[in-house]
């Protein structure tokens, strides 16, 4: 049952990340400001949840440098992701950003010596095929802004994969690891943000920021890292492809981004493949 819960946690986190694009666009905030408020509020929420001993863990853990590195990489990653959404469509941002599982699988093989069985490789290939089919229409007509957005997302995906490997390698509770990610990222972004602009944020935007910070950031990453510690990397790779499916569907229904036969077929492949990964664990 414990292993099964890991699959559910990773799947839910992937779906939540697939919906962050709509809230990003609804916020209307520049990427830098949104990134800062996201990590600041998530960090404050976790600060009040964590016991004092966990909040001071970084002082007396041998993993302090890795935790600090993860926070710095996370600050860069979320900036790249928000800029990607600003530059291109939700689905175009989803494809390269969701190369993160590919990078993670490769890094796990190189750094953690984790092997992939033949059936897991087949499942991974089907996941990639599903994403490719899902996003084919978006890639047929591509602009320079789209290319820039895709490059931002691809770089962010690599950084996120490195963070995931760090989270899997060190023996720290997921909620504590996420807290320090938020804390370090907030410090990194603070010098570049104009705090006076906070007075111009209306109630609707404030609610959207809270949702992104608490649901798409604090909750989603805790679920993801909890699942990552329980299930195999190759299964994580398959399940995280629910993210581009959710991004494509929300982009279609809420922003009139075209929904086609490609979306339906690619989505079915991803859903079926992810379900099989859970049932045949």
Number of C-alpha atoms within 10 A of each C-alpha: 5 9 14 14 16 23 27 16 20 28 25 20 25 26 21 22 22 27 22 23 26 17 16 21 16 13 19 13 15 13 18 20 18 21 28 24 22 25 29 20 22 27 25 15 15 21 18 10 14 14 11 10 8 18 16 13 16 17 10 8 12 12 16 15 11 15 24 18 16 26 25 22 21 25 25 18 24 24 20 26 26 25 20 29 25 20 20 21 21 29 30 26 29 30 28 21 27 27 23 25 25 19 19 24 24 17 18 22 14 11 11 13 10 15 15 16 9 9 11 19 14 12 20 26 14 19 25 22 14 26 29 16 18 28 22 17 18 17 14 8 8 12 12 10 14 21 17 15 26 26 18 23 30 24 18 28 27 23 23 25 22 21 24 23 21 17 22 20 15 15 13 16 15 19 20 22 25 27 27 24 25 30 23 22 28 24 16 17 20 15 9 11 14 10 12 7 9 11 7 8 13 10 9 10 17 14 13 18 25 16 18 29 26 19 17 23 24 24 19 24 24 21 23 23 24 21 26 22 19 16 18 19 25 23 23 25 24 29 28 26 30 26 27 30 30 23 25 28 24 21 21 17 11 9 13 10 16 15 16 14 12 18 23 15 14 23 25 15 21 28 18 13 22 25 15 13 20 18 9 6 12
